[in-house]
């Protein structure tokens, strides 16, 4: 009995020895399974450079929350970029969506301001913006700069068309009534290469102010308004002044239109005045022939009618007339009658109608002509002026030709040159040589007379003047108060004083007794 129990215990001991490794292996499998189950997807991100990334240290974040770690960094096969292997957490499985975006966060200075300051303390890290696609991916191309707008940010995207990009860049601010409401998120050259496409984003709730008739323009950040009370300068932030910005607004007097949908396209104007200007309508093509030099006239020069800009020059050419063997300079321009009709109280007729043609003929008969005038004295720039010249020679307009041909009159500069030429011709006809000889002979005769006067007349006259001067000096000496002449005159006058007194008394007596002249003095005996 004891031998059987001993034999049974001996067979059981080996089985207990193998149980411990089996339990440990089972625990390892459980831990491995749990680790695999808790581990998120592994993705590979392509960057141009490693940019301070470190294996096992650099974190992957989204909204400042860790969602993964960099597990490997290696060069691509063609050595053109860097492949970064990132292990995401289990909770970050949605970041493996196909449209997820990754970029390296580092300190940057851009049009929208300074960003990435948090990387100064903890070093650069990878930021992720989760996509919305249901399709998953394992390979991504990282962004070289942070996206202007994240996928979950609310708002609308629009596309603007402009001739040039100018100073705009990704991150350039968009303003609505001086409030920053969005930014530029991208740009590209149009397929035809003739314009630039600018993608913008307006965040909510300001996107509700973007209507189908909204006008967009470039905002320099500085507005200068000259009025009668002085100069008013309105400035925005320094960033908008340096890099510029965009602004939008619906026409104030127009009825409210529906809100613009996502990716609606607009035209970008150069400034606010151009954007808010009423539509000009279809242009009227004109052609004028000028005989004078067109130096200073360029394509785009304004066409002026009594101080109002009604068009611009579109083409400048040269025409040779074989019959007269003369050159003329045809200038083609676009005229916008709608600008005049908006300002006219009674309304001008359409130029394409019979009434419009009759109006044009009547104006030409009254003296409507084109003339080149100086726009800037310093630069010599010219512009085309349409005005009424009542004294202009009769001419007709070819209204059936396209473009319409209008007569011209010489410019003021050419008229001045013509008057100068006439004056030169008149001067050329004058006998200047004969007049010069006569004037020379007259000057010679005058010179001889002056010489005679100086040699023969002036010396005696000078002696006489000396004698007169001596006489006057002597008379002056005699008239002095202490001179002998003055003393003698004074003594003589004193001697005459008694005689004068006697005659004075006798005259008074005769006035009282005139009969004494016949009878004698009373009391005297005969």
One Martini backbone bead per residue (centre of mass of N, CA, C, O) as a GRO file, in nm:
protein
  526
    1UNK     BB    1   0.058   0.061  -0.023
    2UNK     BB    2   0.304   0.254   0.000
    3UNK     BB    3   0.421   0.199  -0.278
    4UNK     BB    4   0.181   0.317  -0.444
    5UNK     BB    5   0.190   0.605  -0.325
    6UNK     BB    6   0.481   0.668  -0.408
    7UNK     BB    7   0.440   0.633  -0.714
    8UNK     BB    8   0.216   0.852  -0.746
    9UNK     BB    9   0.387   1.099  -0.640
   10UNK     BB   10   0.612   1.080  -0.857
   11UNK     BB   11   0.421   1.149  -1.102
   12UNK     BB   12   0.318   1.437  -0.993
   13UNK     BB   13   0.569   1.623  -0.967
   14UNK     BB   14   0.633   1.687  -1.270
   15UNK     BB   15   0.364   1.836  -1.325
   16UNK     BB   16   0.421   2.080  -1.130
   17UNK     BB   17   0.674   2.194  -1.272
   18UNK     BB   18   0.517   2.265  -1.549
   19UNK     BB   19   0.305   2.469  -1.444
   20UNK     BB   20   0.465   2.733  -1.397
   21UNK     BB   21   0.552   2.795  -1.692
   22UNK     BB   22   0.266   2.797  -1.801
   23UNK     BB   23   0.168   3.036  -1.634
   24UNK     BB   24   0.381   3.237  -1.731
   25UNK     BB   25   0.309   3.215  -2.029
   26UNK     BB   26   0.016   3.298  -1.996
   27UNK     BB   27   0.079   3.577  -1.881
   28UNK     BB   28   0.243   3.677  -2.125
   29UNK     BB   29   0.016   3.655  -2.328
   30UNK     BB   30  -0.172   3.847  -2.187
   31UNK     BB   31   0.017   4.093  -2.194
   32UNK     BB   32   0.054   4.098  -2.496
   33UNK     BB   33  -0.241   4.123  -2.569
   34UNK     BB   34  -0.288   4.382  -2.411
   35UNK     BB   35  -0.075   4.550  -2.560
   36UNK     BB   36  -0.191   4.511  -2.841
   37UNK     BB   37  -0.477   4.616  -2.770
   38UNK     BB   38  -0.365   4.909  -2.657
   39UNK     BB   39  -0.244   4.955  -2.923
   40UNK     BB   40  -0.199   5.152  -3.175
   41UNK     BB   41  -0.136   5.275  -3.457
   42UNK     BB   42   0.105   5.273  -3.723
   43UNK     BB   43   0.282   5.547  -3.862
   44UNK     BB   44   0.402   5.732  -4.155
   45UNK     BB   45   0.602   6.029  -4.177
   46UNK     BB   46   0.673   6.291  -4.403
   47UNK     BB   47   0.972   6.488  -4.410
   48UNK     BB   48   1.222   6.703  -4.490
   49UNK     BB   49   1.298   6.709  -4.179
   50UNK     BB   50   1.357   6.644  -3.848
   51UNK     BB   51   1.369   6.903  -3.658
   52UNK     BB   52   1.443   6.774  -3.350
   53UNK     BB   53   1.380   6.484  -3.356
   54UNK     BB   54   1.322   6.196  -3.126
   55UNK     BB   55   1.369   5.887  -3.028
   56UNK     BB   56   1.132   5.828  -2.764
   57UNK     BB   57   1.055   6.155  -2.706
   58UNK     BB   58   0.877   6.247  -2.913
   59UNK     BB   59   0.566   6.388  -2.935
   60UNK     BB   60   0.217   6.337  -2.992
   61UNK     BB   61  -0.034   6.589  -3.059
   62UNK     BB   62  -0.371   6.708  -2.942
   63UNK     BB   63  -0.460   6.965  -2.780
   64UNK     BB   64  -0.223   6.890  -2.558
   65UNK     BB   65  -0.245   6.573  -2.620
   66UNK     BB   66  -0.131   6.262  -2.590
   67UNK     BB   67  -0.109   6.015  -2.888
   68UNK     BB   68   0.214   5.968  -2.907
   69UNK     BB   69   0.525   5.819  -3.048
   70UNK     BB   70   0.847   5.820  -3.146
   71UNK     BB   71   1.016   5.520  -3.295
   72UNK     BB   72   1.131   5.642  -3.578
   73UNK     BB   73   1.426   5.742  -3.785
   74UNK     BB   74   1.454   5.788  -4.145
   75UNK     BB   75   1.561   5.754  -4.454
   76UNK     BB   76   1.505   5.752  -4.762
   77UNK     BB   77   1.597   5.600  -5.052
   78UNK     BB   78   1.651   5.898  -5.201
   79UNK     BB   79   1.726   6.119  -4.970
   80UNK     BB   80   1.479   6.357  -4.967
   81UNK     BB   81   1.367   6.241  -4.688
   82UNK     BB   82   1.179   6.183  -4.387
   83UNK     BB   83   1.101   5.900  -4.177
   84UNK     BB   84   0.834   5.880  -3.938
   85UNK     BB   85   0.767   5.677  -3.667
   86UNK     BB   86   0.435   5.630  -3.528
   87UNK     BB   87   0.285   5.568  -3.212
   88UNK     BB   88  -0.033   5.514  -3.128
   89UNK     BB   89  -0.294   5.519  -2.947
   90UNK     BB   90  -0.593   5.372  -2.892
   91UNK     BB   91  -0.755   5.653  -2.879
   92UNK     BB   92  -0.602   5.734  -3.179
   93UNK     BB   93  -0.737   5.590  -3.435
   94UNK     BB   94  -0.862   5.846  -3.594
   95UNK     BB   95  -0.567   5.953  -3.686
   96UNK     BB   96  -0.571   5.736  -3.942
   97UNK     BB   97  -0.695   5.906  -4.127
   98UNK     BB   98  -0.650   6.014  -4.450
   99UNK     BB   99  -0.701   6.347  -4.368
  100UNK     BB  100  -0.475   6.372  -4.185
  101UNK     BB  101  -0.266   6.611  -4.009
  102UNK     BB  102   0.090   6.684  -4.001
  103UNK     BB  103   0.316   6.872  -3.774
  104UNK     BB  104   0.571   7.081  -3.674
  105UNK     BB  105   0.637   7.229  -3.366
  106UNK     BB  106   0.759   7.567  -3.384
  107UNK     BB  107   0.901   7.853  -3.380
  108UNK     BB  108   0.710   8.126  -3.530
  109UNK     BB  109   0.702   8.385  -3.794
  110UNK     BB  110   0.414   8.553  -3.918
  111UNK     BB  111   0.135   8.711  -4.038
  112UNK     BB  112  -0.034   8.604  -3.770
  113UNK     BB  113   0.233   8.566  -3.600
  114UNK     BB  114   0.322   8.402  -3.308
  115UNK     BB  115   0.436   8.058  -3.283
  116UNK     BB  116   0.540   7.789  -3.082
  117UNK     BB  117   0.635   7.861  -2.776
  118UNK     BB  118   0.615   7.577  -2.630
  119UNK     BB  119   0.888   7.462  -2.774
  120UNK     BB  120   1.110   7.604  -2.599
  121UNK     BB  121   1.100   7.399  -2.348
  122UNK     BB  122   1.019   7.091  -2.486
  123UNK     BB  123   1.032   7.108  -2.770
  124UNK     BB  124   0.958   6.960  -3.039
  125UNK     BB  125   0.644   6.863  -3.201
  126UNK     BB  126   0.364   6.669  -3.300
  127UNK     BB  127   0.087   6.769  -3.480
  128UNK     BB  128  -0.269   6.685  -3.488
  129UNK     BB  129  -0.538   6.661  -3.742
  130UNK     BB  130  -0.827   6.527  -3.755
  131UNK     BB  131  -1.007   6.344  -3.961
  132UNK     BB  132  -1.321   6.244  -4.154
  133UNK     BB  133  -1.241   5.995  -4.272
  134UNK     BB  134  -1.300   5.641  -4.304
  135UNK     BB  135  -1.039   5.611  -4.420
  136UNK     BB  136  -0.733   5.445  -4.396
  137UNK     BB  137  -0.383   5.510  -4.297
  138UNK     BB  138  -0.001   5.485  -4.291
  139UNK     BB  139   0.065   5.723  -4.493
  140UNK     BB  140   0.224   6.047  -4.466
  141UNK     BB  141   0.229   6.404  -4.532
  142UNK     BB  142   0.383   6.653  -4.402
  143UNK     BB  143   0.376   6.968  -4.286
  144UNK     BB  144   0.573   7.268  -4.301
  145UNK     BB  145   0.311   7.411  -4.192
  146UNK     BB  146   0.071   7.533  -4.032
  147UNK     BB  147  -0.249   7.539  -4.042
  148UNK     BB  148  -0.485   7.787  -4.054
  149UNK     BB  149  -0.708   7.549  -4.045
  150UNK     BB  150  -0.904   7.347  -3.890
  151UNK     BB  151  -1.140   7.105  -3.935
  152UNK     BB  152  -1.326   7.191  -3.667
  153UNK     BB  153  -1.359   7.468  -3.774
  154UNK     BB  154  -1.582   7.723  -3.796
  155UNK     BB  155  -1.694   7.795  -4.131
  156UNK     BB  156  -1.584   7.956  -4.439
  157UNK     BB  157  -1.495   7.905  -4.775
  158UNK     BB  158  -1.306   8.100  -5.018
  159UNK     BB  159  -1.262   8.245  -5.353
  160UNK     BB  160  -1.014   8.450  -5.499
  161UNK     BB  161  -0.961   8.689  -5.768
  162UNK     BB  162  -0.640   8.788  -5.902
  163UNK     BB  163  -0.371   8.922  -6.064
  164UNK     BB  164  -0.212   8.938  -5.788
  165UNK     BB  165  -0.066   8.875  -5.477
  166UNK     BB  166   0.150   9.038  -5.351
  167UNK     BB  167   0.155   9.058  -4.986
  168UNK     BB  168   0.033   8.792  -4.965
  169UNK     BB  169  -0.034   8.529  -4.718
  170UNK     BB  170  -0.027   8.291  -4.509
  171UNK     BB  171  -0.227   8.451  -4.251
  172UNK     BB  172  -0.369   8.673  -4.358
  173UNK     BB  173  -0.582   8.905  -4.275
  174UNK     BB  174  -0.936   8.947  -4.204
  175UNK     BB  175  -1.174   9.216  -4.241
  176UNK     BB  176  -1.464   9.342  -4.038
  177UNK     BB  177  -1.494   9.634  -3.926
  178UNK     BB  178  -1.189   9.598  -3.792
  179UNK     BB  179  -1.230   9.289  -3.762
  180UNK     BB  180  -1.094   8.982  -3.701
  181UNK     BB  181  -1.230   8.694  -3.910
  182UNK     BB  182  -0.965   8.591  -4.070
  183UNK     BB  183  -0.782   8.404  -4.336
  184UNK     BB  184  -0.528   8.294  -4.522
  185UNK     BB  185  -0.485   7.944  -4.659
  186UNK     BB  186  -0.422   8.004  -4.975
  187UNK     BB  187  -0.248   7.957  -5.302
  188UNK     BB  188  -0.275   7.999  -5.670
  189UNK     BB  189  -0.238   7.934  -5.997
  190UNK     BB  190  -0.390   7.954  -6.265
  191UNK     BB  191  -0.425   7.764  -6.542
  192UNK     BB  192  -0.380   8.021  -6.746
  193UNK     BB  193  -0.183   8.236  -6.584
  194UNK     BB  194  -0.369   8.523  -6.538
  195UNK     BB  195  -0.405   8.440  -6.228
  196UNK     BB  196  -0.512   8.434  -5.878
  197UNK     BB  197  -0.572   8.206  -5.616
  198UNK     BB  198  -0.757   8.279  -5.311
  199UNK     BB  199  -0.775   8.128  -4.999
  200UNK     BB  200  -1.037   8.161  -4.759
  201UNK     BB  201  -1.128   8.224  -4.404
  202UNK     BB  202  -1.442   8.245  -4.224
  203UNK     BB  203  -1.546   8.269  -3.920
  204UNK     BB  204  -1.747   8.203  -3.680
  205UNK     BB  205  -2.017   8.432  -3.721
  206UNK     BB  206  -1.900   8.607  -3.979
  207UNK     BB  207  -2.006   8.443  -4.232
  208UNK     BB  208  -2.298   8.583  -4.242
  209UNK     BB  209  -2.171   8.853  -4.402
  210UNK     BB  210  -2.143   8.671  -4.655
  211UNK     BB  211  -2.248   8.749  -4.961
  212UNK     BB  212  -2.319   8.733  -5.297
  213UNK     BB  213  -2.252   9.074  -5.305
  214UNK     BB  214  -1.976   9.082  -5.200
  215UNK     BB  215  -1.695   9.284  -5.134
  216UNK     BB  216  -1.347   9.274  -5.226
  217UNK     BB  217  -1.032   9.391  -5.068
  218UNK     BB  218  -0.748   9.565  -5.024
  219UNK     BB  219  -0.577   9.623  -4.706
  220UNK     BB  220  -0.323   9.840  -4.587
  221UNK     BB  221  -0.402   9.995  -4.289
  222UNK     BB  222  -0.420  10.282  -4.446
  223UNK     BB  223  -0.613  10.589  -4.412
  224UNK     BB  224  -0.648  10.869  -4.633
  225UNK     BB  225  -0.819  11.184  -4.559
  226UNK     BB  226  -0.914  11.464  -4.752
  227UNK     BB  227  -1.026  11.768  -4.611
  228UNK     BB  228  -1.132  12.078  -4.504
  229UNK     BB  229  -1.026  11.996  -4.193
  230UNK     BB  230  -0.809  11.798  -4.317
  231UNK     BB  231  -0.609  11.523  -4.218
  232UNK     BB  232  -0.703  11.172  -4.215
  233UNK     BB  233  -0.561  10.905  -4.016
  234UNK     BB  234  -0.607  10.548  -4.052
  235UNK     BB  235  -0.494  10.287  -3.834
  236UNK     BB  236  -0.377   9.980  -3.787
  237UNK     BB  237  -0.199   9.732  -3.747
  238UNK     BB  238   0.127   9.650  -3.800
  239UNK     BB  239   0.080   9.387  -3.958
  240UNK     BB  240  -0.117   9.509  -4.174
  241UNK     BB  241   0.089   9.719  -4.280
  242UNK     BB  242   0.316   9.520  -4.371
  243UNK     BB  243   0.118   9.273  -4.510
  244UNK     BB  244  -0.161   9.333  -4.502
  245UNK     BB  245  -0.502   9.282  -4.634
  246UNK     BB  246  -0.850   9.197  -4.594
  247UNK     BB  247  -1.177   9.297  -4.718
  248UNK     BB  248  -1.538   9.316  -4.642
  249UNK     BB  249  -1.856   9.414  -4.811
  250UNK     BB  250  -2.165   9.513  -4.849
  251UNK     BB  251  -2.370   9.699  -5.003
  252UNK     BB  252  -2.553   9.938  -4.834
  253UNK     BB  253  -2.805   9.987  -5.059
  254UNK     BB  254  -2.857   9.695  -5.078
  255UNK     BB  255  -3.016   9.422  -5.064
  256UNK     BB  256  -3.044   9.143  -4.901
  257UNK     BB  257  -2.859   8.857  -4.932
  258UNK     BB  258  -2.755   8.562  -4.951
  259UNK     BB  259  -2.558   8.341  -4.826
  260UNK     BB  260  -2.260   8.224  -4.882
  261UNK     BB  261  -2.116   7.957  -4.988
  262UNK     BB  262  -1.907   7.722  -5.012
  263UNK     BB  263  -1.665   7.820  -5.243
  264UNK     BB  264  -1.710   8.095  -5.323
  265UNK     BB  265  -1.665   8.332  -5.581
  266UNK     BB  266  -1.441   8.619  -5.611
  267UNK     BB  267  -1.343   8.953  -5.657
  268UNK     BB  268  -1.039   9.128  -5.627
  269UNK     BB  269  -0.968   9.435  -5.524
  270UNK     BB  270  -0.738   9.695  -5.481
  271UNK     BB  271  -0.974   9.868  -5.342
  272UNK     BB  272  -1.242  10.022  -5.203
  273UNK     BB  273  -1.328  10.207  -5.437
  274UNK     BB  274  -1.340   9.978  -5.651
  275UNK     BB  275  -1.539   9.788  -5.499
  276UNK     BB  276  -1.781  10.018  -5.446
  277UNK     BB  277  -1.824  10.053  -5.729
  278UNK     BB  278  -2.017  10.079  -5.973
  279UNK     BB  279  -2.114   9.944  -6.241
  280UNK     BB  280  -2.021  10.023  -6.583
  281UNK     BB  281  -2.059   9.832  -6.791
  282UNK     BB  282  -2.050   9.865  -7.112
  283UNK     BB  283  -1.827   9.959  -7.336
  284UNK     BB  284  -1.711  10.234  -7.538
  285UNK     BB  285  -1.548  10.239  -7.837
  286UNK     BB  286  -1.265  10.443  -7.909
  287UNK     BB  287  -1.113  10.672  -8.164
  288UNK     BB  288  -0.806  10.864  -8.193
  289UNK     BB  289  -0.629  11.114  -8.381
  290UNK     BB  290  -0.285  11.207  -8.355
  291UNK     BB  291  -0.014  11.448  -8.441
  292UNK     BB  292   0.130  11.420  -8.186
  293UNK     BB  293   0.305  11.345  -7.928
  294UNK     BB  294   0.289  11.046  -7.693
  295UNK     BB  295   0.462  11.136  -7.472
  296UNK     BB  296   0.314  11.009  -7.162
  297UNK     BB  297   0.131  10.797  -7.291
  298UNK     BB  298  -0.067  10.532  -7.150
  299UNK     BB  299  -0.186  10.250  -7.063
  300UNK     BB  300  -0.456  10.362  -6.848
  301UNK     BB  301  -0.523  10.628  -6.910
  302UNK     BB  302  -0.731  10.874  -6.862
  303UNK     BB  303  -1.070  10.972  -6.932
  304UNK     BB  304  -1.192  11.305  -6.966
  305UNK     BB  305  -1.506  11.481  -6.848
  306UNK     BB  306  -1.512  11.757  -6.688
  307UNK     BB  307  -1.348  11.589  -6.441
  308UNK     BB  308  -1.447  11.303  -6.538
  309UNK     BB  309  -1.399  10.965  -6.520
  310UNK     BB  310  -1.489  10.761  -6.826
  311UNK     BB  311  -1.200  10.618  -6.876
  312UNK     BB  312  -0.954  10.432  -7.084
  313UNK     BB  313  -0.665  10.337  -7.215
  314UNK     BB  314  -0.590  10.048  -7.444
  315UNK     BB  315  -0.441  10.180  -7.710
  316UNK     BB  316  -0.131  10.225  -7.908
  317UNK     BB  317  -0.059  10.358  -8.232
  318UNK     BB  318   0.029  10.333  -8.592
  319UNK     BB  319  -0.032  10.546  -8.886
  320UNK     BB  320  -0.007  10.510  -9.247
  321UNK     BB  321  -0.033  10.739  -9.517
  322UNK     BB  322   0.015  10.700  -9.853
  323UNK     BB  323  -0.102  10.959  -9.974
  324UNK     BB  324   0.039  11.169  -9.755
  325UNK     BB  325   0.285  11.061  -9.601
  326UNK     BB  326   0.167  11.013  -9.298
  327UNK     BB  327   0.159  11.027  -8.946
  328UNK     BB  328  -0.048  10.863  -8.707
  329UNK     BB  329  -0.209  10.840  -8.371
  330UNK     BB  330  -0.383  10.584  -8.253
  331UNK     BB  331  -0.640  10.588  -7.991
  332UNK     BB  332  -0.764  10.355  -7.769
  333UNK     BB  333  -1.086  10.344  -7.591
  334UNK     BB  334  -1.281  10.328  -7.292
  335UNK     BB  335  -1.625  10.403  -7.253
  336UNK     BB  336  -1.852  10.492  -6.970
  337UNK     BB  337  -2.175  10.596  -6.972
  338UNK     BB  338  -2.278  10.507  -6.686
  339UNK     BB  339  -2.133  10.731  -6.524
  340UNK     BB  340  -2.311  10.961  -6.642
  341UNK     BB  341  -2.598  10.847  -6.586
  342UNK     BB  342  -2.574  10.852  -6.272
  343UNK     BB  343  -2.537  11.183  -6.274
  344UNK     BB  344  -2.786  11.220  -6.431
  345UNK     BB  345  -3.103  11.359  -6.400
  346UNK     BB  346  -3.231  11.263  -6.698
  347UNK     BB  347  -3.065  11.095  -6.872
  348UNK     BB  348  -2.893  10.906  -7.090
  349UNK     BB  349  -2.866  10.771  -7.376
  350UNK     BB  350  -2.804  10.515  -7.557
  351UNK     BB  351  -2.547  10.465  -7.784
  352UNK     BB  352  -2.695  10.227  -7.959
  353UNK     BB  353  -2.906  10.422  -8.017
  354UNK     BB  354  -3.046  10.659  -8.212
  355UNK     BB  355  -3.047  10.875  -7.989
  356UNK     BB  356  -2.746  10.847  -7.918
  357UNK     BB  357  -2.633  10.926  -8.198
  358UNK     BB  358  -2.760  11.208  -8.212
  359UNK     BB  359  -2.619  11.315  -7.961
  360UNK     BB  360  -2.330  11.281  -8.067
  361UNK     BB  361  -2.358  11.460  -8.319
  362UNK     BB  362  -2.433  11.720  -8.167
  363UNK     BB  363  -2.171  11.739  -7.999
  364UNK     BB  364  -1.977  11.754  -8.239
  365UNK     BB  365  -2.106  12.013  -8.364
  366UNK     BB  366  -2.035  12.184  -8.093
  367UNK     BB  367  -1.718  12.057  -8.019
  368UNK     BB  368  -1.644  11.765  -7.978
  369UNK     BB  369  -1.326  11.674  -7.835
  370UNK     BB  370  -0.998  11.563  -7.840
  371UNK     BB  371  -0.732  11.593  -7.581
  372UNK     BB  372  -0.411  11.654  -7.483
  373UNK     BB  373  -0.293  11.638  -7.142
  374UNK     BB  374  -0.146  11.735  -6.850
  375UNK     BB  375  -0.113  11.560  -6.540
  376UNK     BB  376   0.215  11.589  -6.496
  377UNK     BB  377   0.481  11.797  -6.481
  378UNK     BB  378   0.715  11.615  -6.376
  379UNK     BB  379   0.649  11.342  -6.560
  380UNK     BB  380   0.459  11.396  -6.829
  381UNK     BB  381   0.180  11.305  -6.808
  382UNK     BB  382  -0.101  11.187  -6.991
  383UNK     BB  383  -0.434  11.276  -7.109
  384UNK     BB  384  -0.773  11.241  -7.202
  385UNK     BB  385  -0.984  11.502  -7.328
  386UNK     BB  386  -1.328  11.580  -7.305
  387UNK     BB  387  -1.459  11.855  -7.500
  388UNK     BB  388  -1.577  12.182  -7.567
  389UNK     BB  389  -1.510  12.346  -7.896
  390UNK     BB  390  -1.646  12.607  -8.054
  391UNK     BB  391  -1.376  12.685  -8.248
  392UNK     BB  392  -1.380  12.441  -8.400
  393UNK     BB  393  -1.356  12.262  -8.660
  394UNK     BB  394  -1.532  12.102  -8.868
  395UNK     BB  395  -1.675  11.774  -8.784
  396UNK     BB  396  -1.692  11.415  -8.794
  397UNK     BB  397  -1.847  11.115  -8.684
  398UNK     BB  398  -1.786  10.760  -8.680
  399UNK     BB  399  -2.054  10.561  -8.569
  400UNK     BB  400  -2.021  10.287  -8.761
  401UNK     BB  401  -1.761  10.237  -8.627
  402UNK     BB  402  -1.521   9.982  -8.499
  403UNK     BB  403  -1.445  10.212  -8.353
  404UNK     BB  404  -1.528  10.515  -8.267
  405UNK     BB  405  -1.475  10.821  -8.441
  406UNK     BB  406  -1.303  11.104  -8.314
  407UNK     BB  407  -1.222  11.413  -8.298
  408UNK     BB  408  -0.949  11.653  -8.281
  409UNK     BB  409  -0.724  11.860  -8.092
  410UNK     BB  410  -0.482  12.038  -8.010
  411UNK     BB  411  -0.274  12.081  -7.779
  412UNK     BB  412  -0.138  12.315  -7.579
  413UNK     BB  413   0.154  12.248  -7.647
  414UNK     BB  414   0.123  12.258  -7.956
  415UNK     BB  415   0.017  12.549  -7.968
  416UNK     BB  416   0.269  12.673  -7.842
  417UNK     BB  417   0.462  12.577  -8.063
  418UNK     BB  418   0.319  12.725  -8.296
  419UNK     BB  419   0.352  13.012  -8.182
  420UNK     BB  420   0.660  12.998  -8.171
  421UNK     BB  421   0.695  12.958  -8.477
  422UNK     BB  422   0.559  13.221  -8.569
  423UNK     BB  423   0.750  13.406  -8.416
  424UNK     BB  424   1.005  13.311  -8.563
  425UNK     BB  425   0.911  13.392  -8.847
  426UNK     BB  426   0.881  13.694  -8.789
  427UNK     BB  427   1.173  13.738  -8.700
  428UNK     BB  428   1.296  13.643  -8.973
  429UNK     BB  429   1.164  13.888  -9.146
  430UNK     BB  430   1.329  14.076  -9.001
  431UNK     BB  431   1.581  14.345  -9.032
  432UNK     BB  432   1.826  14.287  -8.826
  433UNK     BB  433   2.085  14.384  -8.967
  434UNK     BB  434   1.998  14.676  -9.032
  435UNK     BB  435   1.920  14.748  -8.741
  436UNK     BB  436   2.205  14.702  -8.631
  437UNK     BB  437   2.354  14.915  -8.801
  438UNK     BB  438   2.191  15.161  -8.711
  439UNK     BB  439   2.249  15.127  -8.413
  440UNK     BB  440   2.556  15.153  -8.442
  441UNK     BB  441   2.562  15.441  -8.563
  442UNK     BB  442   2.409  15.576  -8.332
  443UNK     BB  443   2.622  15.506  -8.117
  444UNK     BB  444   2.856  15.657  -8.247
  445UNK     BB  445   2.729  15.944  -8.242
  446UNK     BB  446   2.685  15.949  -7.936
  447UNK     BB  447   2.985  15.918  -7.868
  448UNK     BB  448   3.084  16.184  -7.997
  449UNK     BB  449   2.905  16.377  -7.830
  450UNK     BB  450   3.013  16.296  -7.556
  451UNK     BB  451   3.307  16.374  -7.612
  452UNK     BB  452   3.252  16.677  -7.671
  453UNK     BB  453   3.120  16.739  -7.400
  454UNK     BB  454   3.370  16.653  -7.225
  455UNK     BB  455   3.593  16.849  -7.365
  456UNK     BB  456   3.427  17.148  -7.417
  457UNK     BB  457   3.187  17.193  -7.205
  458UNK     BB  458   3.264  17.097  -6.916
  459UNK     BB  459   3.506  17.276  -6.830
  460UNK     BB  460   3.368  17.564  -6.827
  461UNK     BB  461   3.138  17.474  -6.649
  462UNK     BB  462   3.322  17.407  -6.411
  463UNK     BB  463   3.434  17.697  -6.367
  464UNK     BB  464   3.164  17.838  -6.316
  465UNK     BB  465   3.092  17.664  -6.072
  466UNK     BB  466   3.328  17.764  -5.898
  467UNK     BB  467   3.248  18.066  -5.892
  468UNK     BB  468   2.975  18.029  -5.768
  469UNK     BB  469   3.076  17.893  -5.514
  470UNK     BB  470   3.247  18.137  -5.414
  471UNK     BB  471   3.014  18.340  -5.396
  472UNK     BB  472   2.845  18.179  -5.195
  473UNK     BB  473   3.060  18.174  -4.979
  474UNK     BB  474   3.075  18.483  -4.941
  475UNK     BB  475   2.779  18.530  -4.872
  476UNK     BB  476   2.782  18.350  -4.626
  477UNK     BB  477   2.989  18.514  -4.468
  478UNK     BB  478   2.823  18.787  -4.462
  479UNK     BB  479   2.565  18.644  -4.313
  480UNK     BB  480   2.691  18.628  -4.067
  481UNK     BB  481   2.652  18.746  -3.739
  482UNK     BB  482   2.986  18.834  -3.690
  483UNK     BB  483   3.006  19.012  -3.922
  484UNK     BB  484   3.077  19.332  -4.039
  485UNK     BB  485   2.826  19.372  -4.204
  486UNK     BB  486   2.627  19.314  -3.973
  487UNK     BB  487   2.729  19.553  -3.787
  488UNK     BB  488   2.672  19.794  -3.978
  489UNK     BB  489   2.374  19.746  -4.017
  490UNK     BB  490   2.300  19.773  -3.716
  491UNK     BB  491   2.397  20.071  -3.676
  492UNK     BB  492   2.224  20.206  -3.893
  493UNK     BB  493   1.949  20.125  -3.771
  494UNK     BB  494   1.990  20.276  -3.503
  495UNK     BB  495   2.014  20.569  -3.638
  496UNK     BB  496   1.713  20.557  -3.767
  497UNK     BB  497   1.518  20.543  -3.529
  498UNK     BB  498   1.456  20.858  -3.458
  499UNK     BB  499   1.349  20.936  -3.734
  500UNK     BB  500   1.117  20.733  -3.734
  501UNK     BB  501   0.980  20.848  -3.482
  502UNK     BB  502   0.924  21.136  -3.590
  503UNK     BB  503   0.750  21.048  -3.838
  504UNK     BB  504   0.538  20.907  -3.667
  505UNK     BB  505   0.439  21.161  -3.503
  506UNK     BB  506   0.364  21.340  -3.748
  507UNK     BB  507   0.149  21.146  -3.867
  508UNK     BB  508  -0.039  21.159  -3.625
  509UNK     BB  509  -0.090  21.466  -3.626
  510UNK     BB  510  -0.207  21.492  -3.918
  511UNK     BB  511  -0.451  21.305  -3.860
  512UNK     BB  512  -0.572  21.515  -3.648
  513UNK     BB  513  -0.433  21.789  -3.815
  514UNK     BB  514  -0.472  21.871  -4.137
  515UNK     BB  515  -0.492  22.206  -4.123
  516UNK     BB  516  -0.183  22.262  -4.063
  517UNK     BB  517  -0.088  22.281  -4.361
  518UNK     BB  518  -0.231  22.587  -4.379
  519UNK     BB  519  -0.212  22.730  -4.075
  520UNK     BB  520  -0.069  22.556  -3.884
  521UNK     BB  521   0.022  22.558  -3.573
  522UNK     BB  522  -0.114  22.587  -3.290
  523UNK     BB  523   0.002  22.904  -3.153
  524UNK     BB  524   0.107  23.026  -3.401
  525UNK     BB  525   0.233  23.314  -3.543
  526UNK     BB  526   0.241  23.521  -3.831
   0.00000   0.00000   0.00000
